[in-house]
Amino acid sequence: MLVAAFGALQSILPPAATTSKDGTLSEDAPHASAVQSDDRPQAPDTEASEITDPMEEYQIKMDTLPAALREKLLRFIEDLQHYRQMSHYLSIHELLYRIFDETGYDRYAAAMPAGKRRKANLDAMIDMALAFEKTSYKGLFDYIRYIEKLKKYNSDQGEATIFSDQDDLVRIMSIHKSKGLQFPVVFLSGLGRKFNKQDLNDAVLLDSEMGIGCDYVDLEKKVKIPSMQRAAIRKKLAMDQLGEELRVLYVAMTRAEEKLIMTAAVDRIDRLLDKYPDDLSPLSGTQLQSAGSFLEWILMAEGREKLERTGADRNVIELTEYTLEDLQRTAKEHALHRVALQDVMRQAVASVDDRTPAYQEAVQALSYVYPQEEATRLYPKHSVSEIKETEIEQFEVAHASAAQKGWKLTVDTSESNPTGLRPESVAQYQEKAGAEVGDAYHHALESYDYQDAPEHCMEQLKEKLPEAEWKLINPKRFQAFLNSPLAARFRKAQAAGQLYREQHFMKQVPNSYLFPDSDTTEPVLLQGIIDAFFIEDEAIVLVDYKSDHVRSEETLIGRYQKQLELYAEALESITGLPVKEKLIYSIILEKTIALN
């Protein structure tokens, strides 16, 4: 479209300028053709195999030509052979200089219509040759292949720029290119072109939020059935696309400083106008979403009664202009209309006999409340970590005090305050570092072999952990755990093959079980990872490691009671064995804490 408009405006003043993607290569096609012509001026390729003496055939044909034409052809062939010889010892850009200088082609191009632009494109072609020579490729053959690939893959560098921002000319550009610019007068054309919705018809649709959507394909019956997932994603992508198109239209309509002229061409303007209301009544979301072009949005906003047909051609319309006073007056009229409508509705409702069955049915229908409305807002899956965080927040609110503000995960050396850090920076540092320390201890306890001697624990961990995690392990505290009665039970259970660590689970539970304040019992999925448990005397002992920097057992119990209860009930449901003990091992306190 830009190319067509540019061509139409080439013959008018002031001159027209555009940033076209095509130009340098297409403008200099004669040169590309000349440099890759066959070394032998013979018949077409289909006859080449039959020709034994191409020069003899050539001479026969030349003898039949008029003398003037024969002289021109001979001169051209001599020049061509001359430049072929030059190509063996001149660089590409030097060869082009010689061709332009000796043939005068650059001067000829400059004398043609739009000569300044044509001459600039020839100069750009020489610049391309210079850029090519800086690569590892050399010679005319490689340069020709380079040009062919640029044309094949649409990598034309575009026409050379010959105008400045201050030149008096008509600028032609896309809406995206015009963003941030202002012009006294703007022609916004092509408003009737349909939005490109081809991507919405792809077999597989992708969305960063909703995922992947594709149709269901039955290979046995050889049928394809539309899926709800694909339909939902397609709807969202269509809405996102319309939103982007609306932003583009806003950019286009705000480029003019003094006057904006919008044009569109459609097949049947009457049929298009019949789709829209006669007045400026509010538009529904469905109407706005049904638009297939910028023109349809503009016609929706204008209303048919404000469209004045001009001249004898009923397919030409002119949009009426409004002043600020017109809009204010229209707003007052609509406000009065709404008030009058409300009065009519009140009178109509007041005159209805509320004892009639129709009235009772209407009241019942309008007052109906869907009993499972809460279920429509449920998340289908929850993790134990979510529940744990909720419990921690509630515990913090209930037990907030100055002495308890440092209970989040912190590094072992938390008593040393990093120099120069503000208190809030220290808290952020400790929280981040504490999480890393907690992960390091969990990985160590997950991989540790309890059959090894406790005094060799750090050597064993150094082999199993990344160096960064190994350096976060405090040998004294890890040794304290290995010397505890709980570690002895771990060692015995591991020897019997009854120790299980980092166990993932997923279980269906009622929503009200996780959230007691909820009234719905709709099933949801609960997932989590259990640090460790072992089977002892036909019962389960559940263990959870904690590296929180706390001062009392009660703090840990208050925070994690709910978490261990969820773990215990999941284990009992999955294994069928009772959980006889729920234990927390505090790495900071170096002790085992039993929960009731």
C-alpha positions in Angstrom: 0.0 0.0 0.0 2.8 2.4 0.8 4.6 1.6 -2.4 1.4 2.3 -4.4 0.8 5.6 -2.7 4.5 6.6 -3.1 4.3 5.9 -6.9 1.1 7.9 -7.3 2.7 10.9 -5.5 6.0 10.9 -7.4 4.7 13.4 -10.0 3.4 16.0 -7.6 5.0 18.9 -5.7 6.2 18.9 -3.0 8.0 15.6 -3.5 7.0 12.5 -1.6 9.3 10.4 0.7 8.9 7.0 2.3 11.0 4.5 4.0 10.6 1.5 1.7 12.0 -1.9 2.4 12.5 -2.5 -1.3 14.8 -0.2 -3.4 18.5 -0.7 -3.5 18.4 -4.2 -5.1 15.3 -3.8 -7.2 16.4 -0.4 -8.5 19.7 -1.8 -9.6 18.4 -5.0 -11.1 20.1 -4.3 -14.5 23.5 -4.3 -12.9 22.8 -7.6 -11.1 21.7 -9.1 -14.4 24.6 -7.8 -16.3 27.3 -9.0 -14.0 25.9 -12.6 -13.8 25.3 -13.0 -17.6 27.0 -15.9 -19.4 30.6 -15.6 -20.5 29.5 -16.8 -24.0 26.9 -14.7 -25.8 25.1 -17.7 -27.3 21.6 -19.2 -27.7 19.3 -20.0 -24.8 20.3 -22.8 -22.4 17.9 -25.3 -24.0 19.8 -25.1 -27.2 23.3 -25.0 -25.7 23.9 -28.7 -25.9 23.2 -28.7 -29.6 25.6 -25.9 -30.5 29.1 -27.0 -31.4 30.4 -23.6 -32.6 28.5 -20.8 -30.8 30.5 -18.1 -32.5 29.4 -19.3 -35.9 25.7 -19.2 -34.9 26.3 -15.8 -33.4 27.9 -14.5 -36.6 25.0 -15.8 -38.7 22.5 -14.0 -36.4 24.5 -10.8 -36.3 24.7 -10.6 -40.1 20.9 -10.4 -40.3 20.6 -7.4 -38.0 20.5 -3.7 -39.1 23.9 -2.1 -39.2 23.1 0.5 -36.4 21.8 -2.2 -34.0 24.7 -4.5 -34.9 27.2 -1.7 -34.0 25.5 -1.1 -30.6 25.5 -4.8 -29.8 29.2 -5.2 -30.7 30.1 -2.2 -28.6 28.1 -3.6 -25.6 29.8 -7.0 -26.0 33.2 -5.4 -26.1 32.4 -3.4 -22.9 31.1 -6.5 -21.2 34.3 -8.4 -22.0 36.3 -5.5 -20.9 34.6 -5.3 -17.5 34.9 -9.1 -17.1 38.6 -8.8 -17.4 38.6 -6.0 -14.9 36.7 -8.1 -12.4 39.8 -10.3 -12.0 42.0 -7.6 -10.5 39.6 -4.9 -9.3 37.5 -5.0 -6.1 33.8 -5.0 -6.4 33.2 -1.4 -5.4 36.0 -0.3 -7.7 34.5 -2.2 -10.6 31.1 -0.5 -10.0 32.8 2.9 -9.9 34.4 2.1 -13.3 31.1 0.9 -14.8 29.2 4.0 -13.6 32.0 6.4 -14.7 32.6 4.9 -18.2 29.0 4.2 -19.1 27.6 7.3 -17.4 24.8 5.2 -16.0 24.7 7.1 -12.7 24.2 10.4 -14.6 21.6 8.7 -16.8 19.7 7.5 -13.6 20.0 11.0 -12.1 18.3 12.5 -15.1 15.3 10.2 -14.9 12.1 10.9 -12.8 12.9 10.8 -9.1 16.6 10.9 -10.2 17.9 12.1 -6.9 16.5 8.9 -5.3 17.8 6.7 -8.1 21.3 8.2 -7.8 21.3 7.7 -4.0 20.4 4.0 -4.5 23.3 3.5 -6.8 25.6 5.0 -4.2 24.0 2.7 -1.6 24.8 -0.2 -3.9 28.5 0.7 -3.8 28.3 0.9 0.0 26.9 -2.6 0.1 29.8 -3.7 -2.0 32.2 -2.2 0.5 30.4 -3.9 3.3 30.6 -7.2 1.4 34.4 -6.9 0.9 34.9 -6.7 4.7 33.6 -10.2 5.0 35.6 -13.4 4.4 34.1 -13.7 0.9 35.8 -12.2 -2.2 35.3 -11.9 -5.9 32.4 -11.3 -8.3 31.0 -14.8 -8.0 30.5 -14.6 -4.2 29.1 -11.0 -4.6 26.5 -12.2 -7.0 25.5 -15.0 -4.7 25.3 -12.4 -1.9 22.9 -10.2 -3.8 20.8 -13.3 -4.8 20.4 -14.3 -1.2 19.5 -10.8 -0.1 16.7 -10.8 -2.7 15.7 -14.4 -1.9 15.2 -13.8 1.8 13.8 -10.3 1.4 16.8 -8.7 3.1 16.8 -5.6 0.9 18.3 -2.7 2.9 15.6 -0.4 1.5 16.0 2.8 -0.4 18.7 5.3 0.4 17.5 8.3 2.5 17.9 11.6 0.6 15.6 13.9 2.6 16.0 15.5 6.0 13.3 16.1 8.6 13.2 19.8 7.6 12.5 19.2 3.9 9.1 20.4 2.5 7.6 17.2 1.2 4.8 14.6 1.7 5.9 11.9 4.1 4.4 8.4 3.6 4.9 6.0 6.5 3.2 3.2 8.4 1.3 4.0 11.6 4.0 2.3 13.7 6.7 4.4 12.1 4.7 7.6 12.9 4.5 7.0 16.6 5.8 10.0 18.5 5.7 12.3 15.5 3.3 15.2 14.7 2.3 16.7 11.4 0.1 19.7 10.5 -2.1 17.7 8.1 -2.4 13.9 8.2 -4.2 11.6 5.7 -5.1 8.3 7.4 -5.8 6.0 4.5 -6.8 2.3 4.1 -9.2 2.3 7.1 -11.4 -0.2 5.3 -8.7 -2.9 5.2 -9.6 -6.0 7.3 -7.7 -6.9 10.4 -5.3 -9.8 9.9 -6.7 -12.7 11.9 -4.8 -15.5 10.1 -2.9 -16.4 13.3 -6.2 -17.2 15.1 -6.7 -20.1 12.6 -3.5 -22.0 13.4 -3.9 -25.6 14.4 -2.1 -25.0 17.7 -2.7 -21.7 19.6 -0.3 -20.5 22.4 -0.9 -18.1 25.2 1.5 -17.2 28.0 -1.3 -17.4 30.6 -3.7 -20.0 29.3 -1.1 -22.4 27.8 -1.5 -24.5 24.6 -4.8 -25.1 22.8 -5.5 -27.5 20.0 -8.4 -29.5 18.6 -9.1 -33.0 19.6 -8.2 -35.5 16.8 -9.6 -39.0 16.8 -7.2 -41.0 14.6 -9.4 -44.0 14.4 -12.5 -42.2 13.3 -10.4 -39.6 11.4 -12.4 -36.7 12.8 -11.3 -33.4 14.4 -13.4 -31.9 17.2 -12.9 -28.3 18.4 -11.7 -28.2 22.0 -12.9 -25.8 24.7 -9.3 -25.0 25.6 -8.5 -23.9 22.0 -11.7 -21.9 21.8 -11.0 -20.1 25.0 -7.4 -19.3 24.0 -8.6 -18.2 20.5 -11.1 -15.8 22.2 -8.4 -14.3 24.4 -6.0 -13.9 21.5 -8.7 -12.2 19.5 -9.5 -9.8 22.3 -5.8 -9.0 22.7 -5.4 -8.4 19.0 -8.4 -6.1 19.0 -6.9 -4.2 21.9 -3.7 -3.8 20.0 -5.5 -2.6 16.9 -7.4 -0.1 19.0 -4.1 1.3 20.3 -2.8 1.6 16.8 -5.9 3.5 15.7 -5.4 5.9 18.6 -1.8 6.5 17.6 -2.9 7.2 14.0 -5.7 9.6 15.0 -3.4 11.6 17.3 -0.6 12.4 14.8 -2.4 15.5 13.2 -1.8 18.9 14.7 -4.4 20.8 12.6 -6.3 18.6 10.3 -7.0 14.8 10.1 -8.5 13.4 6.9 -9.5 9.7 7.1 -10.2 7.7 4.0 -11.5 4.2 3.4 -12.7 2.1 0.4 -15.3 -0.6 0.9 -17.5 -2.6 -1.6 -21.0 -1.9 -0.1 -21.2 1.1 2.2 -25.0 0.7 2.6 -24.7 -2.8 3.9 -21.9 -1.7 6.3 -24.0 1.2 7.7 -27.0 -1.0 8.3 -25.0 -2.9 11.0 -24.8 0.2 13.3 -27.3 2.1 15.4 -29.1 5.2 14.1 -28.1 7.2 17.2 -25.2 7.6 19.6 -26.5 5.0 22.1 -23.9 3.2 24.1 -22.2 0.3 22.2 -22.2 -3.2 23.7 -19.0 -5.2 24.0 -20.3 -7.6 21.4 -20.7 -4.8 18.9 -17.2 -3.5 19.5 -15.7 -7.0 19.2 -17.5 -7.6 15.9 -15.5 -4.9 14.1 -13.3 -6.2 11.3 -11.6 -2.9 10.4 -10.7 0.6 11.7 -13.6 2.0 9.6 -16.2 -0.1 11.4 -15.1 1.3 14.8 -15.3 4.8 13.4 -18.8 4.3 12.0 -19.9 2.8 15.3 -18.7 5.8 17.2 -20.3 8.3 14.8 -23.8 6.8 14.5 -25.7 6.6 11.2 -27.8 9.7 11.8 -24.5 11.8 11.9 -23.3 10.5 8.5 -24.2 12.9 5.8 -24.1 11.6 2.3 -22.5 13.9 -0.2 -23.1 14.3 -3.9 -24.9 12.0 -6.2 -22.7 9.1 -5.2 -24.3 7.4 -2.3 -21.2 5.4 -1.6 -19.4 8.5 -0.4 -20.0 9.7 3.1 -18.8 12.6 5.1 -18.4 12.5 8.9 -20.0 15.5 10.7 -17.6 17.6 12.8 -18.5 18.4 16.4 -17.3 21.2 18.6 -16.9 21.0 22.4 -20.2 22.8 22.9 -21.9 20.3 20.7 -20.6 17.4 22.8 -21.6 19.1 26.1 -25.1 19.8 24.8 -25.4 16.1 23.6 -24.2 14.9 27.1 -26.9 17.1 28.8 -29.6 15.7 26.4 -28.6 12.1 27.2 -28.6 12.9 31.0 -32.1 14.3 30.7 -33.1 11.2 28.6 -31.8 8.9 31.3 -33.7 10.7 34.0 -36.9 10.6 32.0 -36.4 6.9 31.3 -35.9 6.2 35.0 -39.1 8.0 35.9 -41.0 5.9 33.3 -39.5 2.7 34.7 -40.5 3.7 38.3 -44.1 4.5 37.2 -44.3 1.2 35.3 -43.1 -0.8 38.3 -45.4 1.0 40.7 -48.4 0.3 38.5 -47.7 -3.5 38.4 -49.8 -5.7 40.7 -47.3 -7.5 42.9 -49.9 -10.3 43.5 -49.9 -11.6 40.0 -48.1 -14.8 39.1 -46.1 -13.1 36.4 -44.7 -10.5 38.9 -43.8 -13.3 41.4 -42.0 -15.3 38.7 -40.1 -12.2 37.7 -39.1 -11.4 41.2 -38.0 -15.0 41.8 -36.0 -15.1 38.6 -34.2 -11.8 39.3 -33.5 -12.7 43.0 -32.0 -16.1 42.2 -28.6 -16.7 43.6 -26.5 -19.6 42.3 -25.9 -21.9 45.3 -22.4 -22.9 44.2 -21.1 -19.5 43.3 -18.1 -19.8 45.6 -17.1 -23.0 43.9 -16.7 -21.1 40.6 -13.9 -19.1 42.2 -11.9 -22.0 43.6 -8.4 -22.9 42.6 -8.3 -26.5 41.5 -4.9 -27.3 43.2 -3.2 -26.1 46.4 0.2 -26.8 47.8 1.1 -27.4 51.5 3.5 -24.5 51.2 0.6 -22.1 50.4 -1.3 -23.4 53.5 1.9 -23.1 55.6 2.4 -19.5 54.5 -1.2 -18.6 55.4 -0.7 -20.2 58.9 2.6 -18.3 59.4 0.9 -15.0 58.6 -1.9 -15.7 61.0 0.6 -16.7 63.7 2.6 -13.6 63.1 -0.5 -11.4 63.5 -1.5 -13.2 66.6 1.9 -13.1 68.3 3.5 -9.9 66.9 6.0 -8.4 69.3 9.4 -6.7 69.1 11.1 -9.9 70.3 9.7 -12.0 67.5 10.4 -9.8 64.5 13.4 -11.9 63.5 11.8 -15.4 63.2 12.2 -15.7 59.4 14.9 -18.0 57.9 18.3 -16.5 58.5 21.9 -17.5 58.1 23.7 -19.2 60.9 25.8 -16.1 61.5 22.8 -13.8 61.8 24.2 -12.2 64.9 26.7 -10.3 62.7 25.1 -7.4 61.0 26.6 -6.6 57.6 28.3 -3.3 57.8 26.6 -0.4 56.2 23.2 -2.1 55.7 20.0 -0.5 56.9 17.8 -2.7 59.1 15.4 -3.5 56.2 18.3 -4.4 54.0 19.6 -6.7 56.7 16.2 -8.4 56.9 16.2 -8.9 53.1 19.7 -10.2 53.1 19.0 -12.6 56.0 15.8 -13.9 54.4 17.5 -14.6 51.1 20.6 -16.1 52.7 18.5 -18.1 55.2 16.5 -19.7 52.4 19.7 -20.8 50.8 20.9 -22.3 54.1 17.6 -24.1 54.6 17.9 -25.6 51.1 21.5 -26.7 51.8 20.5 -28.5 55.0 17.5 -30.2 53.3 19.7 -31.4 50.4 22.3 -32.7 52.9 19.7 -34.6 55.0 18.1 -36.0 51.8 21.3 -37.5 50.5 23.2 -38.4 53.7 24.1 -42.1 54.2 23.5 -42.8 57.9 25.5 -46.0 57.7 28.7 -43.9 57.5 30.5 -42.9 60.7 29.2 -39.6 62.0 32.7 -38.1 62.3 33.1 -38.4 58.5 29.9 -36.5 57.8 31.5 -33.4 56.2 33.7 -35.5 53.9 30.6 -37.4 52.7 28.6 -34.2 52.2 31.5 -32.6 50.3 31.2 -35.4 47.7 27.4 -35.2 47.4 26.7 -31.5 47.6 27.7 -28.6 45.3 30.5 -26.6 46.9 28.3 -23.5 47.4 25.8 -25.6 49.5 28.5 -27.5 51.3 30.1 -24.3 52.6 26.7 -23.3 54.1 26.6 -26.4 56.3 27.7 -25.8 59.9 29.7 -28.9 60.9 28.9 -28.5 64.6 25.1 -28.4 64.1 25.1 -31.2 61.5 27.2 -33.3 63.9 24.7 -32.5 66.7 21.9 -33.9 64.6 23.8 -37.1 63.8 24.4 -37.6 67.5 20.7 -37.2 68.4 18.3 -40.1 69.2 16.3 -39.1 66.1 19.4 -39.8 63.8 19.9 -43.2 65.5 16.3 -44.0 64.6 17.0 -42.8 61.0 20.0 -45.1 60.9 18.1 -48.1 62.0 15.2 -47.4 59.6 17.6 -47.0 56.7 19.2 -50.3 57.4 15.8 -51.9 57.4 14.8 -50.2 54.2 12.0 -48.3 55.9 13.4 -44.7 55.6 11.7 -42.4 53.0 13.0 -38.9 52.2 11.7 -36.1 50.0 8.4 -37.9 49.2 6.0 -36.1 46.8 2.3 -36.7 47.2 -1.0 -35.5 45.8 -4.4 -36.0 47.5 -8.0 -34.9 47.0 -9.6 -33.1 49.9 -12.7 -30.9 50.4 -12.0 -27.2 50.0 -13.4 -26.5 53.5 -10.8 -28.9 55.0 -8.0 -26.6 53.9 -10.0 -23.3 54.5 -12.4 -23.7 57.4 -14.0 -20.3 56.7 -15.2 -21.7 53.3 -18.7 -23.0 53.0 -18.1 -25.2 49.9 -17.0 -28.8 50.1 -16.0 -29.0 46.5 -13.0 -31.3 46.1 -9.6 -29.8 45.4 -6.1 -31.3 45.0 -3.5 -30.9 47.7 0.2 -31.5 46.9 3.3 -31.4 48.9 6.8 -32.8 49.6 7.4 -34.6 52.9 11.0 -34.1 54.2 11.2 -37.6 55.8 9.3 -40.4 57.5 10.1 -43.9 58.6 8.1 -46.9 59.6 8.6 -48.2 63.1 6.5 -50.9 64.8 3.9 -50.9 62.0 3.4 -47.1 62.4 4.8 -44.0 60.7 7.0 -41.4 62.3 6.8 -38.1 60.4 9.8 -35.7 60.5 10.1 -32.2 59.2 13.4 -30.2 59.3 13.3 -26.5 60.1 16.2 -24.0 60.0 14.2 -21.0 61.3 16.2 -18.8 63.6 13.9 -19.0 66.6 14.3 -19.0 70.4 11.6 -21.3 71.5 9.8 -24.5 70.5 6.4 -22.9 70.8 7.2 -20.6 67.8 7.9 -23.6 65.6 4.9 -25.5 66.8 2.6 -22.5 66.2 3.9 -22.0 62.7 4.0 -25.6 61.4 1.3 -27.5 63.4 -1.1 -27.3 60.4 1.5 -28.3 57.9 2.5 -31.5 59.7 -1.2 -32.3 60.3 -1.7 -32.2 56.5 1.3 -34.4 55.9 0.2 -36.9 58.5 -3.4 -37.2 57.2 -2.0 -37.6 53.6 0.3 -40.4 54.7 -2.4 -42.2 56.6 -4.7 -41.9 53.6 -2.1 -43.1 51.1 -0.3 -45.8 53.1 -3.1 -47.1 55.3 -0.7 -46.9 58.3 -1.3 -44.7 61.4 1.1 -41.8 62.1 2.2 -42.2 65.7 4.6 -39.3 65.9 4.9 -35.9 64.3 8.4 -34.5 64.9 10.1 -31.2 64.0 13.9 -31.2 64.1 15.2 -27.6 64.7 18.7 -27.2 63.2 19.1 -23.9 65.1 17.9 -25.2 68.5 19.6 -28.6 67.8 16.6 -30.5 69.3 13.7 -32.7 68.3 10.2 -31.2 69.0 7.2 -33.5 69.2 3.7 -32.2 68.2 0.6 -33.5 69.8 
